[in-house]
Every structure is written in C-alpha cells, then in structure tokens.
C-alpha cells in the first residue's frame, strides 16, 4: 500500500482491497504511508485505518480517494492499460507542470502558487504541446502530442 500511495494515480481491480495492517504486525508504518495516506483521505480516516487495520475494498477505496479508478476484474488489464495510455499519449510536459503546480500549492501561500502558475502558463503557451492543442482545436480534431 505504501508505495502505491506515493503514486500520482492508483487503479484497482474490482476485487482488490487494501489495508494498513501495521497494527497486526506490531509496526508503526513504512515507506511514507503516514505521510501520504492523510493527504489522500484526511487525517481522521487515516487514523481509523491505521488503528483498526480494516480492509478497504475497491469501491470504498475509490470513494475515499485511495483509488482513482476501479475496473472489472475480467477487463482490468485492458482497461488499466488504456487508462495509462491515455495519460502517456497526452501532453506529458504540460502534465508535469500541472504536477509541480499542485504539489507546490499544498505547502505554500496562495500568492506563491499564483506566481508559479503564471510562470508555468507563460512557458507552456509557446511550447509545442500548446501549439498542437490549438491547431487541433481549430481543425476540429484530437491533438497528437507524440
């Protein structure tokens, strides 16, 4: 669970479940789980999951924000691959700037976040990805970033 929590996005099979389970083995947490989980689901719910070691099924994990998508077990491989391909075929440099903006916004004042967003927006406007997106919009087609 801990390594998955460190990922930007997490997908699961409809039959999947997660648990902290640290209580059951006499451990306090590992690999950043106590840092990532509260940021995903809130401190109170993270405490509950740590203290109880309850299993969280895929549906509840999606509702809580542990998972970003849940796919049926029989089509999990194909659907999760399609999900990943959609991201990989997108404007990856732009996604990287979005990630920087979002992470910076978690621990800095609004004024600093606005400044960083403006810097990234200005750099993105002249980039190839924005040019392709604008061309695709004008030509009424899907953009091709790669």
N, C-alpha and C positions, 0 to 999 in steps of 0.2 A: 504493500500500500504506500509506503513512504516514498519510494522512487516514483510511483505513478503520480502522487500528489505534486511532485516537483515539475511535472509536465504542463505545458500550456493548455492542452486539451486531453481529455480522457474519454475513451469509448469502452463500452462493455457489452458482453453478450447478455441477452435477456435472462439467462440462468446464472449469471455471475453474482457474487456477493463479496463484500469487503468487511474486514474487522480490524480493529487496532490490536486486539489480543494481547497487548503488553501486560495487562493485569494478570492474565492467565499464566504467564511465564515469569512473573516477578521482575519485569523490566519497565523502565520509565518512558521509553520511546526510542526511536532511532532515525537516522538519516533525514532529520528535519521535519518529521511528522508533526511535532508540536508547534512548529512554526507555520507550516503550510496549511494544515487542516483548519485551524481557527480562521485563517484568512479566506478560506473557501466557504465554510459553513457557519462561521460565527463561534465565538468563544464558548458560549453556554452549551451548544450542541457538541462541540469538540470535546469539552469536559465530559459530557454524558457518554460519548463513545469511548473515550479513554477509560473512564471509571467503570463502565459496565462491560466493555468488550463485546457489546451486542453486534450481531451480524446485520449488515445493511444490504438488502437485496438491490438488484439493478434499478428497479422502479423507484425505490426510496432514494437510492444514490443519485439518480437523475434529478429528482425533486429537490434534494438537498444541495445539489451543485457539485457533488463529488464526481459525477459523470456528466459529460456534455452531450452524449448521445448513447442510446441503447438500441442495439439491433437484434433481431431474432437470431436464435442460436443457429438455425439451419442456413441462414444467409449472412452470418456475421462476417466471415472472411471477405466476401464480395462487397458488402455494404461498408465495412470499415475501410477497405482499400479505396473504394470510390470516394469516401469522405476525405481520406488523406490525399488522394489525387487532386481533388477539387482545391485543396489548400496549396499543394505543391505546384499546381498549374496556374495559380493566381499571381498577383503582383507581390512576389516574395520580399523585395526591398521595401515596399510600402508596408507590408505586414510587419517587417522588422521595426520600422519607425513607429507603427502603432503600438507594438510591444514595449518599446522604450518609453513612449508617452504614458502608457498605462502603468508601467512599473514605477516611473518617476512620480506619477500622481498619487501613488499610495503613501508616500512619505515626505512630500514637500508641500509648501504652501501653494495655493491656487495661482498666485502671481507667477511663481516659478514654472508651474505646469503650463500656464498660458504662454509664457515666453518660449518654452521648449517646443510646444505645439506649433507656434508661429515659425520657429526656426526650421522644424521638420517640414511644415507645409511649404515654405518657400523653397527648400531643397527638393521636395517631391514634385513641385509644379513643373520644373524644367526637365525632369527625369524621363527616360524612355517609357516607363510604365504609364505615367500620366498621359504622355503623348499618344500612346497606343489606346488607352482607355477613351480619350477624347475622340480620336479618329473612329474607333469602333462605334461610339455613340452617334456620331454624325453620319456614319454609314449604315446605321441600324443593324449592327452585327455584334456578336460576342467578341470581347477583346482576346487577343492571343499574346500572352505575355512571354512565352518561351518558344 
